[in-house]
Amino acid sequence: MGLLLLTACARPDQPGATQPTPGRTASVSAVPSEDVTEAACPPGGLKVTAERGDAAAGYREMSLFLANCGPVTVTVNGRPDIVVLGKDRDVQDIAVVASVHYNPSPHPIVLKPGTRTSAVMSWRNTYDDISKPPVVGVYLSVAATPGVPRQLVKPPSSLDLGSTGRLEVSAWL
């Protein structure tokens, strides 16, 4: 049985690669044109999906799931590399940073065929700058770890990010 290892390292010389720098504003040169949430199993055997999430008093959480739908065992290590997209799939000006609420260090997670793991996105629907319109994320461009192919995910509900421009994401748990 083969073993595929994905790490949280991105090579800057790879087309479309992004650096996992804390507090960075994400940029993506190529957003997947198909909504792979409809695909049975994307190439590479890893499928990213999102759940509806929870909200209370302006604080929001939504889980991402990474399922191994392929035939080989896969190891992931790190955080999902997320870019928030608007309704027209345009890149939103959002800083994607490490979660302060879910802060276990990234560690290798072995996914046998048919198993899955999750990560948690969290944000505040805070509107603190009336000179900017509120940011709403309708789609996510997600790589299981930086440097691997991205998938377009449409969460069941939008990410109402207010005007703070910040999304926190945990490591794969």
NUSEGU-46754 format. One line per field, with one value per atom (N, C-alpha, C): x, y, z; residue number from 1; atom name. Coordinates in Angstrom, 2 decimals, padded with zeros to 5 digits, m for minus. Example, Ala and Ser with C-alpha at 12.3 -4.5 7.8 and 13.67 -1.06 7.14 Angstrom:
2
u	[013.19,012.30,013.20,012.85,013.67,012.90]
v	[m005.69,m004.50,m003.30,m002.25,m001.06,000.03]
w	[007.80,007.80,007.80,007.08,007.14,007.87]
seq	[1,1,1,2,2,2]
atom	[N,CA,C,N,CA,C]
# end
This chain:
173
u	[000.86,000.00,000.89,000.61,001.43,001.14,002.06,001.89,002.19,001.28,001.44,001.61,002.66,002.93,002.74,001.85,001.63,002.15,002.94,003.47,003.03,003.29,002.89,003.96,004.71,005.74,005.30,005.53,005.25,006.55,006.79,007.96,007.54,008.21,007.80,007.98,008.77,008.98,007.88,006.92,005.83,004.73,004.19,003.09,001.92,001.42,000.25,000.54,001.83,002.16,002.02,001.56,001.47,002.29,002.77,003.57,002.68,002.82,001.98,002.48,002.55,003.04,001.92,002.11,001.04,000.65,m000.64,m001.15,m001.10,m000.73,m000.63,m002.01,m002.08,m003.30,m003.13,m004.04,m003.90,m004.08,m003.34,m003.56,m003.49,m004.33,m004.40,m004.40,m003.53,m003.51,m004.45,m004.72,m005.61,m006.61,m007.86,m008.92,m009.57,m009.79,m010.42,m011.74,m011.99,m013.21,m014.41,m014.18,m015.28,m015.49,m016.72,m017.04,m016.86,m015.70,m015.39,m016.20,m016.99,m017.83,m018.85,m019.06,m019.98,m019.28,m017.95,m017.21,m017.25,m017.33,m017.33,m016.01,m014.90,m013.58,m012.62,m012.10,m011.19,m009.89,m009.17,m007.85,m006.98,m006.21,m005.39,m006.04,m007.37,m008.04,m008.38,m008.27,m008.64,m009.76,m010.82,m011.96,m012.21,m012.31,m012.56,m014.03,m014.70,m016.07,m016.19,m017.29,m017.53,m018.90,m019.04,m020.34,m020.94,m022.20,m022.92,m022.27,m021.84,m021.17,m022.11,m021.52,m022.24,m021.93,m022.88,m022.70,m023.34,m022.67,m023.22,m022.57,m023.39,m022.92,m021.79,m021.87,m020.87,m019.68,m019.51,m018.41,m018.92,m018.16,m018.58,m017.53,m017.98,m017.10,m017.71,m016.83,m017.26,m016.15,m016.52,m015.53,m015.33,m014.07,m013.72,m013.40,m013.81,m013.49,m012.63,m011.64,m010.76,m010.92,m011.53,m011.79,m010.84,m010.33,m009.54,m010.51,m010.85,m011.78,m011.03,m009.70,m008.89,m008.53,m007.72,m007.39,m006.12,m005.38,m004.12,m004.16,m003.37,m003.22,m002.49,m002.96,m002.39,m002.07,m000.93,m000.58,m000.58,m001.32,m001.32,m000.70,m000.11,000.55,000.45,m000.17,m000.27,m001.71,m001.90,m003.22,m003.71,m005.01,m005.50,m005.08,m004.74,m004.38,m005.66,m006.23,m007.55,m007.47,m008.19,m008.39,m009.89,m010.36,m011.79,m012.17,m013.24,m013.71,m015.12,m015.43,m016.76,m017.72,m018.91,m019.95,m019.55,m018.69,m018.20,m016.85,m016.50,m015.24,m014.02,m014.20,m013.09,m012.44,m011.11,m010.37,m010.69,m011.07,m011.38,m010.12,m010.03,m008.87,m008.98,m008.56,m008.70,m007.34,m006.97,m005.77,m006.20,m005.58,m005.85,m004.72,m005.05,m004.05,m004.32,m003.32,m003.46,m004.50,m005.30,m006.37,m005.81,m006.45,m006.11,m007.04,m008.15,m009.12,m008.84,m008.36,m007.98,m006.51,m005.65,m004.24,m003.30,m003.74,m002.75,m001.78,m000.53,000.47,000.15,000.48,000.30,001.11,000.53,001.19,000.70,001.49,001.06,m000.24,m001.13,m002.38,m002.46,m002.59,m002.67,m004.13,m004.45,m005.82,m005.83,m006.37,m006.55,m007.73,m007.84,m009.00,m010.31,m011.20,m012.50,m012.52,m011.38,m011.37,m011.25,m011.48,m011.39,m010.87,m010.49,m010.06,m010.77,m010.57,m011.22,m010.30,m010.64,m010.01,m011.14,m010.89,m011.94,m011.54,m012.46,m012.31,m013.12,m012.60,m013.37,m013.14,m014.16,m014.08,m015.13,m015.04,m016.02,m016.74,m018.04,m018.83,m018.86,m017.72,m017.56,m017.40,m018.15,m018.06,m017.45,m016.13,m015.41,m014.85,m015.19,m014.69,m015.77,m016.46,m017.58,m017.14,m015.83,m015.36,m015.23,m015.35,m015.27,m016.59,m016.99,m018.18,m017.84,m018.82,m018.56,m018.10,m017.22,m016.72,m017.57,m018.00,m018.76,m018.06,m017.68,m017.09,m018.16,m018.27,m019.27,m018.64,m017.40,m016.64,m015.30,m014.69,m013.34,m012.51,m011.30,m010.32,m009.39,m009.39,m008.70,m007.69,m006.48,m005.49,m005.35,m005.31,m005.22,m004.03,m002.94,m001.78,m001.19,m000.42,000.14,000.94,000.74,001.51,000.84,m000.29,m001.01,m002.18,m002.75,m003.84,m005.01,m005.57,m006.69,m008.01,m009.00,m010.37,m011.27,m012.28,m013.27,m014.38,m014.65,m015.67,m016.70,m017.97,m019.05,m019.67,m019.34,m019.93,m021.45,m022.15,m023.61,m024.13,m023.30,m023.66,m022.44,m022.68,m021.56,m020.80,m019.58,m018.76,m018.95,m019.68,m019.96,m018.85,m017.78,m016.55,m016.52,m017.59,m017.60,m016.57,m015.91,m014.88,m013.50,m013.38,m012.10,m011.06,m011.49,m010.55,m009.68,m010.23,m009.44,m010.23,m009.57,m010.13,m009.07,m009.45,m008.54,m008.81,m007.74,m007.91,m006.99,m007.53,m006.74,m005.92,m005.02,m004.35,m005.36,m005.05,m005.91,m005.90,m007.06,m007.19,m007.26]
v	[m001.17,000.00,001.22,002.18,003.38,004.37,005.30,006.34,007.67,008.62,009.94,010.87,011.70,012.60,014.02,014.75,016.16,016.91,017.95,018.72,020.16,020.91,022.31,023.20,022.71,023.50,023.85,025.09,025.51,026.02,025.67,026.17,027.40,028.55,029.77,029.71,028.76,028.66,027.86,027.30,026.56,027.52,027.38,028.27,028.18,029.34,029.37,029.10,028.86,028.57,029.83,029.68,030.79,030.45,031.45,031.25,031.30,030.35,030.34,031.31,032.61,033.62,034.11,034.08,034.56,035.99,036.24,037.58,038.03,037.16,037.56,037.75,038.58,038.67,037.70,036.79,035.73,036.26,035.68,035.97,034.66,034.54,033.32,033.71,033.10,033.41,032.51,031.33,030.41,029.82,030.17,029.62,028.50,027.35,026.25,026.71,026.29,026.73,025.85,024.64,023.75,023.70,023.56,023.40,021.92,021.58,020.17,019.57,020.38,019.80,018.86,018.99,018.11,016.85,016.87,015.72,014.57,013.35,012.17,012.08,012.19,012.18,012.90,014.07,014.84,014.09,014.48,013.89,014.04,013.05,013.07,012.37,012.14,011.36,012.09,013.43,014.19,015.15,015.16,016.03,016.93,018.24,019.22,019.62,019.62,020.08,020.96,021.69,022.56,022.26,022.46,022.29,023.66,023.68,024.93,025.82,025.30,026.10,026.62,027.36,027.93,029.42,030.17,031.60,032.01,032.91,033.46,034.81,035.82,037.15,037.67,037.45,037.97,037.06,036.01,035.06,033.89,033.52,032.46,031.36,030.14,028.99,028.14,027.56,026.63,025.60,024.33,023.27,022.95,022.69,022.12,020.66,019.81,018.39,018.01,017.18,016.64,015.14,014.60,013.16,012.51,011.36,010.56,009.66,010.07,009.28,008.44,008.47,007.70,006.33,005.58,004.21,004.03,005.13,005.00,005.83,005.44,006.19,007.50,008.59,009.91,010.50,011.19,011.90,013.39,014.15,015.61,016.19,017.35,018.00,019.50,020.19,021.64,022.11,023.29,023.91,023.93,023.95,024.17,025.56,025.68,026.97,027.50,028.55,029.04,030.43,030.62,031.93,032.14,033.27,033.58,034.30,033.82,034.38,034.93,035.97,036.56,035.81,036.38,035.70,035.53,036.40,036.29,035.57,034.90,034.16,035.06,036.32,037.26,037.13,037.28,037.13,038.30,037.97,038.98,039.34,040.57,041.06,040.62,039.38,038.77,038.23,038.50,037.89,036.55,035.47,034.14,033.83,033.66,033.51,032.27,031.85,030.70,031.00,030.01,030.16,030.38,031.29,031.46,030.64,030.16,029.37,027.88,027.43,026.02,026.04,025.88,026.11,024.93,023.68,022.61,022.81,022.49,022.62,021.66,022.07,021.13,019.86,018.74,017.45,016.51,015.48,014.56,013.85,013.79,013.06,012.06,010.80,009.73,009.47,009.58,009.33,008.08,007.01,005.80,006.02,005.26,005.41,005.34,006.30,006.32,007.09,007.64,008.40,009.89,010.70,012.14,012.83,014.07,014.93,016.27,017.17,018.47,019.58,020.79,022.02,023.00,023.97,024.93,026.32,026.97,028.38,029.18,030.32,031.17,032.64,033.45,034.86,035.61,036.91,037.77,038.58,038.66,039.51,040.89,041.56,042.88,043.91,044.96,046.04,047.23,047.43,048.46,049.58,049.58,050.61,050.95,052.07,052.42,052.87,053.05,053.43,052.22,051.02,049.79,049.04,048.45,047.60,046.29,045.65,044.36,043.33,042.44,041.38,040.13,039.53,038.29,037.26,036.14,035.05,034.06,033.80,032.88,031.54,031.60,030.41,030.42,029.26,029.12,028.37,028.85,028.10,027.48,026.15,025.46,024.45,024.51,023.46,022.74,021.42,020.65,021.12,021.43,022.08,022.96,023.99,024.87,024.07,024.44,023.83,022.67,022.17,021.08,021.70,020.97,021.55,022.05,023.16,023.79,023.18,023.30,022.89,024.08,024.24,025.27,024.66,025.30,024.80,025.90,025.53,026.47,026.04,026.77,026.43,026.57,025.84,025.92,027.29,028.09,029.47,030.34,031.60,032.49,032.88,033.36,033.84,035.35,035.81,037.23,037.84,038.27,038.67,040.11,040.86,042.25,043.06,043.99,044.80,044.55,043.53,043.28,042.64,041.91,041.31,040.22,039.43,038.41,037.10,036.00,034.66,033.81,033.17,032.27,030.85,030.04,028.63,027.78,026.67,025.74,024.84,024.10,023.01,021.90,020.95,019.76,019.09,018.78,018.23,016.72]
w	[000.00,000.00,000.00,m000.87,m000.98,000.12,000.33,001.34,000.69,000.79,000.26,001.44,001.45,002.55,002.09,002.76,002.50,003.71,003.48,004.60,004.50,005.53,005.56,004.95,004.02,003.37,001.96,001.57,000.21,m000.40,m001.65,m002.34,m003.12,m002.89,m003.57,m005.07,m005.59,m007.03,m007.72,m006.97,m007.57,m007.97,m009.19,m009.60,m008.63,m008.20,m007.33,m005.87,m005.52,m004.12,m003.29,m002.06,m001.13,000.09,000.76,001.96,003.18,004.12,005.32,006.37,006.03,006.94,007.83,009.15,010.04,009.71,009.65,009.42,007.97,007.06,005.67,005.07,004.05,003.27,002.12,001.97,000.98,m000.42,m001.34,m002.75,m003.51,m004.50,m005.28,m006.74,m007.52,m008.94,m009.72,m009.20,m009.91,m008.94,m009.10,m008.27,m009.05,m008.45,m009.18,m009.79,m011.02,m011.71,m011.39,m010.89,m010.56,m009.06,m008.66,m007.25,m006.93,m006.35,m006.11,m004.98,m004.29,m003.25,m003.89,m005.20,m005.92,m006.41,m006.46,m006.98,m005.98,m006.51,m005.65,m004.89,m005.59,m004.97,m005.90,m005.48,m006.33,m006.60,m007.65,m007.89,m006.64,m006.32,m005.12,m003.94,m004.01,m002.99,m001.71,m001.68,m000.49,m000.86,m000.06,m000.32,000.87,000.63,001.68,001.62,002.77,002.89,004.13,004.22,005.37,005.94,007.26,007.91,008.18,008.56,008.77,009.82,010.93,011.95,013.03,013.96,015.09,015.20,015.73,015.93,017.25,017.94,019.18,019.45,019.67,020.07,019.20,017.90,016.99,016.75,017.57,017.38,016.55,015.52,014.61,014.55,014.34,014.09,012.99,012.18,011.15,010.99,010.91,010.73,009.27,008.94,007.64,007.88,006.97,007.08,005.89,006.16,005.13,005.16,004.10,004.03,003.03,003.40,002.48,001.73,000.51,m000.30,m001.33,m001.25,m002.19,m001.65,m002.42,m002.05,m001.21,m000.95,m000.20,001.07,002.05,003.29,003.01,003.63,003.43,004.79,004.89,006.12,005.83,006.67,006.55,007.81,007.66,008.79,008.57,009.48,009.36,009.40,008.79,008.74,007.30,007.11,005.76,005.29,004.04,003.44,002.80,003.37,002.99,002.38,001.29,000.70,000.64,001.15,001.18,m000.11,m000.74,m002.01,m001.85,m002.61,m002.59,m003.49,m003.70,m004.48,m005.94,m006.45,m007.83,m007.89,m006.78,m006.64,m006.70,m006.32,m006.25,m004.87,m004.82,m003.58,m002.65,m001.43,m000.41,000.37,000.81,001.54,003.01,003.26,004.58,005.03,006.26,006.85,007.45,007.02,007.56,008.53,009.81,010.85,011.69,012.45,013.34,014.42,014.74,015.72,017.12,017.86,019.27,020.16,019.57,020.33,020.27,019.13,018.93,018.58,019.59,019.36,019.55,019.39,019.41,018.24,018.47,017.41,016.28,015.04,013.94,014.19,013.84,014.01,012.92,012.59,011.54,011.91,010.93,011.08,009.94,010.29,009.29,008.97,007.69,007.22,006.36,006.91,006.12,005.19,004.11,003.22,004.01,003.74,004.40,005.71,006.17,007.42,007.12,008.16,007.97,009.22,009.06,010.15,009.97,010.91,010.80,011.27,010.87,011.35,011.61,012.46,012.81,012.36,011.64,011.29,012.29,012.72,013.63,013.26,013.51,013.19,013.99,013.95,014.61,013.55,013.67,012.79,013.44,013.36,013.98,012.88,012.98,012.01,012.72,012.52,013.26,012.38,011.10,010.20,009.19,009.41,008.55,007.16,006.94,005.61,004.68,005.22,004.42,004.49,003.37,003.45,004.17,004.78,005.43,004.40,004.82,003.95,004.17,003.07,003.14,002.26,002.87,002.13,001.72,000.43,m000.08,m000.47,m000.93,m001.31,m000.58,m000.49,000.04,m000.99,m001.21,m001.99,m000.96,m000.87,000.22,m000.32,000.22,000.01,001.34,001.32,002.57,003.40,002.76,003.36,002.26,002.61,001.58,000.54,m000.72,m001.79,m002.50,m002.00,m002.69,m003.45,m004.42,m005.22,m004.38,m004.82,m004.13,m004.57,m003.68,m003.98,m003.69,m004.49,m004.26,m003.42,m002.27,m001.34,m001.13,m001.24,m000.93,000.39,001.47,002.77,002.73,003.61,003.65,004.05,004.72,005.04,004.81,004.51,004.20,005.47,005.27,006.37,006.44,007.44,007.62,008.48,007.81,008.48,008.96,008.78,009.22,008.47,009.16,008.51,009.11,009.95,010.62,009.72,008.69,007.74,008.34,009.23,009.92,010.06,009.69,009.84,010.51,011.61,012.32,011.87,011.78,011.41,012.26,012.74,013.57,012.66,013.28,012.60,012.38,011.52,011.40,012.76,013.29,014.65,014.66]
seq	[1,1,1,2,2,2,3,3,3,4,4,4,5,5,5,6,6,6,7,7,7,8,8,8,9,9,9,10,10,10,11,11,11,12,12,12,13,13,13,14,14,14,15,15,15,16,16,16,17,17,17,18,18,18,19,19,19,20,20,20,21,21,21,22,22,22,23,23,23,24,24,24,25,25,25,26,26,26,27,27,27,28,28,28,29,29,29,30,30,30,31,31,31,32,32,32,33,33,33,34,34,34,35,35,35,36,36,36,37,37,37,38,38,38,39,39,39,40,40,40,41,41,41,42,42,42,43,43,43,44,44,44,45,45,45,46,46,46,47,47,47,48,48,48,49,49,49,50,50,50,51,51,51,52,52,52,53,53,53,54,54,54,55,55,55,56,56,56,57,57,57,58,58,58,59,59,59,60,60,60,61,61,61,62,62,62,63,63,63,64,64,64,65,65,65,66,66,66,67,67,67,68,68,68,69,69,69,70,70,70,71,71,71,72,72,72,73,73,73,74,74,74,75,75,75,76,76,76,77,77,77,78,78,78,79,79,79,80,80,80,81,81,81,82,82,82,83,83,83,84,84,84,85,85,85,86,86,86,87,87,87,88,88,88,89,89,89,90,90,90,91,91,91,92,92,92,93,93,93,94,94,94,95,95,95,96,96,96,97,97,97,98,98,98,99,99,99,100,100,100,101,101,101,102,102,102,103,103,103,104,104,104,105,105,105,106,106,106,107,107,107,108,108,108,109,109,109,110,110,110,111,111,111,112,112,112,113,113,113,114,114,114,115,115,115,116,116,116,117,117,117,118,118,118,119,119,119,120,120,120,121,121,121,122,122,122,123,123,123,124,124,124,125,125,125,126,126,126,127,127,127,128,128,128,129,129,129,130,130,130,131,131,131,132,132,132,133,133,133,134,134,134,135,135,135,136,136,136,137,137,137,138,138,138,139,139,139,140,140,140,141,141,141,142,142,142,143,143,143,144,144,144,145,145,145,146,146,146,147,147,147,148,148,148,149,149,149,150,150,150,151,151,151,152,152,152,153,153,153,154,154,154,155,155,155,156,156,156,157,157,157,158,158,158,159,159,159,160,160,160,161,161,161,162,162,162,163,163,163,164,164,164,165,165,165,166,166,166,167,167,167,168,168,168,169,169,169,170,170,170,171,171,171,172,172,172,173,173,173]
atom	[N,CA,C,N,CA,C,N,CA,C,N,CA,C,N,CA,C,N,CA,C,N,CA,C,N,CA,C,N,CA,C,N,CA,C,N,CA,C,N,CA,C,N,CA,C,N,CA,C,N,CA,C,N,CA,C,N,CA,C,N,CA,C,N,CA,C,N,CA,C,N,CA,C,N,CA,C,N,CA,C,N,CA,C,N,CA,C,N,CA,C,N,CA,C,N,CA,C,N,CA,C,N,CA,C,N,CA,C,N,CA,C,N,CA,C,N,CA,C,N,CA,C,N,CA,C,N,CA,C,N,CA,C,N,CA,C,N,CA,C,N,CA,C,N,CA,C,N,CA,C,N,CA,C,N,CA,C,N,CA,C,N,CA,C,N,CA,C,N,CA,C,N,CA,C,N,CA,C,N,CA,C,N,CA,C,N,CA,C,N,CA,C,N,CA,C,N,CA,C,N,CA,C,N,CA,C,N,CA,C,N,CA,C,N,CA,C,N,CA,C,N,CA,C,N,CA,C,N,CA,C,N,CA,C,N,CA,C,N,CA,C,N,CA,C,N,CA,C,N,CA,C,N,CA,C,N,CA,C,N,CA,C,N,CA,C,N,CA,C,N,CA,C,N,CA,C,N,CA,C,N,CA,C,N,CA,C,N,CA,C,N,CA,C,N,CA,C,N,CA,C,N,CA,C,N,CA,C,N,CA,C,N,CA,C,N,CA,C,N,CA,C,N,CA,C,N,CA,C,N,CA,C,N,CA,C,N,CA,C,N,CA,C,N,CA,C,N,CA,C,N,CA,C,N,CA,C,N,CA,C,N,CA,C,N,CA,C,N,CA,C,N,CA,C,N,CA,C,N,CA,C,N,CA,C,N,CA,C,N,CA,C,N,CA,C,N,CA,C,N,CA,C,N,CA,C,N,CA,C,N,CA,C,N,CA,C,N,CA,C,N,CA,C,N,CA,C,N,CA,C,N,CA,C,N,CA,C,N,CA,C,N,CA,C,N,CA,C,N,CA,C,N,CA,C,N,CA,C,N,CA,C,N,CA,C,N,CA,C,N,CA,C,N,CA,C,N,CA,C,N,CA,C,N,CA,C,N,CA,C,N,CA,C,N,CA,C,N,CA,C,N,CA,C,N,CA,C,N,CA,C,N,CA,C,N,CA,C,N,CA,C,N,CA,C,N,CA,C,N,CA,C,N,CA,C,N,CA,C,N,CA,C,N,CA,C,N,CA,C,N,CA,C,N,CA,C,N,CA,C,N,CA,C,N,CA,C,N,CA,C,N,CA,C,N,CA,C,N,CA,C,N,CA,C,N,CA,C,N,CA,C,N,CA,C,N,CA,C,N,CA,C,N,CA,C]
# end
